[in-house]
Amino acid sequence: MTAFRLAPAIVDAFPGTLIALVTASGLRGREAWPATDAAVADLELGLADGSWEPAGETDPRIGAWHAAYRSFGTNPRRVRPSVDALGRRLAKKGALPRINPPVDSYNAVSVGHGLPAGAFDLDRVSGDVAVRRADGTEAFTPLGEPDTVEAPEPGEVVYADDEGVLTRHWNHRDAHRTRVTEDSARVVFVLETLRAEDDGALLKDAAEELRGLLAPHADLTAVHHVGAAQPEAVL
């Protein structure tokens, strides 16, 4: 089992943090996922006909992340929160990137709800995972750059396990080691808000939507939450 926890310093600095952890085991990423394909197509169609657009940085959901990034020394207009970057890419290109069905699923839910999302292959995670501040000694290898090693700045908020950093700038970019592929069988998907009081129901709806996309292609799915009231969950 893997524990996910919020460090006390994160709870103190960002008391509105609420994270949904959607787990899937026995995941089958190489079969057809028609519901995910339809969810992505619906977003692209809504953008094309003007009935919907991604949340931008003036939206409170995104603005809260910009403020958080600035608080730990990251310029959010140069290094954007994942949902902000994904929404801007969709608005510019008119299409979401197609990676693989599990990743496409969380991308669709993320941009559709204006909430950052990510995922970790649990078979590649070492020990437990904490959302905490970096101390400046950790190593991070960016997704898609297996020969690159970075050192997060001290005070930067990261996800980290016993081996190293799994995300930089909280949710800007995931690590290569724990990337989700078509062959990942045990995965935890992460959805986040810093505005639990305002967006807690939205987050829970998004988690159930994601679970619905995953369930037909997994042996078992579940949803856990961590936040100020319950800062740890064991998956």
C-alpha positions in Angstrom: 0.0 0.0 0.0 1.0 3.6 -0.6 0.2 6.5 1.6 -0.4 10.0 0.2 -0.1 12.8 2.6 -0.1 16.6 2.8 2.8 18.0 4.9 1.8 20.2 7.8 3.5 23.2 6.2 1.4 22.8 3.1 -1.8 22.6 5.1 -0.8 25.7 7.1 0.2 27.7 3.9 -2.7 26.5 1.7 -5.6 25.5 4.1 -8.1 25.2 1.2 -6.1 22.4 -0.4 -8.3 19.4 -1.3 -6.9 16.6 -3.5 -8.9 13.7 -5.0 -7.0 10.5 -5.5 -8.7 8.2 -8.0 -7.1 4.7 -8.1 -7.4 2.1 -10.8 -5.9 -1.4 -10.7 -6.0 -4.0 -13.4 -6.0 -1.1 -15.9 -6.2 -2.0 -19.6 -4.7 0.9 -21.5 -4.4 -0.9 -24.9 -8.1 -1.5 -25.6 -10.5 1.0 -27.1 -11.8 3.7 -24.7 -14.9 5.1 -26.6 -16.2 7.2 -23.7 -12.9 8.9 -23.3 -12.7 9.6 -27.1 -16.2 11.0 -26.9 -15.3 13.2 -23.9 -12.4 14.7 -25.7 -14.4 15.2 -28.9 -17.2 17.0 -26.9 -14.7 19.5 -25.5 -13.2 20.2 -28.9 -16.6 20.6 -30.5 -17.7 22.9 -27.7 -14.7 25.1 -28.3 -15.2 25.1 -32.0 -18.9 26.1 -31.9 -18.3 28.7 -29.1 -20.5 27.0 -26.5 -17.6 26.4 -24.1 -14.0 27.6 -23.5 -11.3 26.5 -21.1 -10.9 28.4 -17.8 -8.2 31.1 -18.1 -6.0 32.9 -15.6 -8.8 35.4 -14.7 -11.0 32.5 -13.5 -10.7 32.1 -9.7 -9.9 28.3 -10.1 -6.8 29.2 -12.1 -6.1 32.5 -10.3 -5.7 30.6 -7.0 -2.9 28.5 -8.5 -1.2 31.5 -9.9 -1.1 33.1 -6.5 0.2 29.8 -4.9 3.0 29.6 -7.5 4.1 33.2 -6.8 4.1 32.4 -3.1 6.9 29.8 -3.5 8.8 31.8 -6.1 7.5 30.5 -9.4 6.3 32.9 -12.1 3.0 31.3 -13.3 3.1 33.0 -16.6 6.4 31.4 -17.5 5.9 28.1 -15.7 2.1 27.5 -15.8 -0.1 25.3 -13.7 -0.9 22.2 -15.7 -4.6 22.9 -16.3 -3.7 26.5 -17.3 -1.1 25.3 -19.9 -3.4 22.6 -21.2 -6.4 25.0 -21.6 -4.2 27.5 -23.4 -2.9 24.7 -25.7 -6.5 23.6 -26.4 -7.7 27.1 -27.1 -4.8 27.7 -29.5 -4.8 24.4 -31.4 -8.4 23.5 -31.2 -7.5 20.0 -30.0 -6.2 18.2 -27.0 -3.1 16.1 -27.3 -3.7 12.4 -27.6 -1.2 10.5 -25.4 -2.9 7.2 -24.4 -6.4 6.5 -23.0 -5.7 6.9 -19.3 -3.8 10.2 -19.8 -6.4 11.4 -22.3 -9.1 10.7 -19.7 -7.6 12.8 -17.0 -6.7 15.6 -19.4 -10.3 15.8 -20.5 -11.6 15.9 -17.0 -9.0 18.4 -16.0 -9.6 21.0 -18.7 -13.4 20.3 -18.6 -13.6 21.2 -14.9 -10.7 23.8 -14.7 -8.8 21.6 -12.2 -5.1 20.5 -12.3 -4.7 16.8 -12.8 -1.9 14.3 -13.1 -1.2 10.6 -12.5 1.5 8.2 -11.2 2.2 4.6 -12.1 2.0 3.1 -8.6 4.4 0.2 -9.6 7.1 2.9 -10.2 6.5 4.8 -7.0 9.0 4.2 -4.2 7.5 4.2 -0.7 5.0 6.8 0.3 4.2 10.1 -1.5 4.1 13.6 0.2 3.1 17.0 -1.0 5.7 19.1 0.6 8.3 21.8 0.1 11.5 20.9 -1.6 14.7 21.3 0.4 17.0 21.9 -2.7 18.8 18.5 -2.6 16.2 16.4 -4.4 16.5 15.2 -8.0 13.8 15.5 -10.7 13.9 14.0 -14.2 11.2 15.6 -16.4 8.7 13.6 -18.3 10.0 12.8 -21.7 13.6 13.8 -20.8 15.1 10.6 -19.2 18.7 12.0 -19.4 17.9 15.3 -17.7 18.2 15.9 -14.0 16.9 19.0 -12.3 17.0 20.2 -8.7 13.8 21.9 -7.5 14.4 25.2 -5.7 14.2 25.2 -1.9 10.6 26.0 -0.8 9.1 24.9 -4.1 6.0 22.7 -3.6 6.5 19.2 -5.0 5.1 15.7 -4.9 7.9 13.4 -3.7 8.4 9.8 -2.8 11.4 8.0 -1.2 13.4 8.1 -4.4 12.9 11.7 -5.6 10.6 14.4 -6.9 7.5 13.3 -8.8 6.2 16.8 -9.9 7.8 20.2 -10.0 6.1 23.5 -9.1 3.3 21.5 -7.4 1.6 20.4 -10.7 3.4 22.0 -13.6 5.2 18.9 -14.8 5.4 15.2 -13.9 8.5 13.0 -13.6 9.6 10.5 -16.2 10.0 7.6 -13.8 6.3 7.4 -12.7 4.8 8.3 -16.1 1.6 6.5 -17.1 1.8 4.4 -20.3 -0.6 2.1 -22.1 0.9 -0.7 -20.0 0.5 0.9 -16.6 -1.7 -1.5 -14.5 -1.9 0.3 -11.1 -2.4 4.0 -11.3 -3.4 6.9 -9.0 -4.9 9.9 -10.7 -4.8 13.2 -8.9 -7.2 16.1 -9.1 -6.6 19.3 -7.1 -8.1 22.5 -5.8 -6.9 25.2 -3.5 -10.4 26.4 -2.9 -12.1 23.5 -1.1 -14.9 25.7 0.3 -15.8 27.0 -3.2 -14.8 24.1 -5.4 -15.0 21.0 -3.2 -18.2 19.8 -4.9 -16.7 20.4 -8.3 -13.7 18.4 -7.4 -15.7 15.5 -6.2 -17.9 15.6 -9.3 -14.7 15.6 -11.5 -13.3 12.6 -9.5 -16.5 10.6 -10.1 -16.4 11.6 -13.8 -12.9 10.4 -14.1 -13.7 7.2 -12.2 -16.5 6.6 -14.7 -14.1 6.8 -17.6 -11.7 4.4 -16.0 -14.1 1.8 -14.6 -14.9 0.0 -17.8 -11.2 -0.6 -18.4 -10.1 -1.6 -14.8 -10.7 -4.4 -12.4 -11.1 -2.0 -9.4 -11.5 1.7 -8.9 -11.8 3.9 -5.8 -11.7 7.5 -4.8 -9.9 8.9 -1.7 -9.5 12.6 -0.6 -6.8 14.4 1.3 -7.1 17.9 2.7 -6.8 19.9 5.9 -9.3 17.8 7.8 -7.7 14.5 6.7 -4.2 15.0 5.4 -3.4 11.4 4.7 -4.9 8.5 2.7 -3.6 5.0 2.3 -4.3 3.6 -1.2 
